[in-house]
Amino acid sequence: MRVAVEKGSKAGRKPAPAGDQWLDEFIPYQLYRVTNKLNARLLTRLRSMRINPSQWRVLSVLKANGAMSINDIVAATIIAQPTVSRVVARLERAGKITRRAAAHDSRVVEISLTPEGVAAFKQIVPAALRHQDLAFRGISRKDVTQLVRTLMRIERNIESAGE
């Protein structure tokens, strides 16, 4: 005689309790999922150009801010300093960035985009913007603006919590 066993349980054990779905309202988890899904869509474009996500982030912050020190890039990208140093070295070997002593302090090295780096950025950014537009389809401009403001406020709150 065979005894029916509920799926996922072993003979004589109770099945695991049903989940409480707490992650549905846990914002860090939801942000992580959205970010990873957006990045996954862009990854195909990046791979075709032989650029990894960390390189894309460095190119993006340099395009947005102009010349920056390694420490400034670390702060802007939230990538660990050793990783940023490796990314910068790869981008320099690829001719996408240059390093030079800062005018205000020769001990500080400034990193900036080369024309090739700007061209690489310009090839990727349309795909990044398309993926962003897809993500925000059906969401009003007002709501998107409010989301950006809210995210910036959350970041400031997190930064000030450490003080």
Summary of the structure (lengths in Angstrom):
residues: 163
radius of gyration: 22.4
end to end distance: 66.9
largest distance: 85.5
contacts: 371
relative contact order: 0.09
helix: 63%
strand: 7%
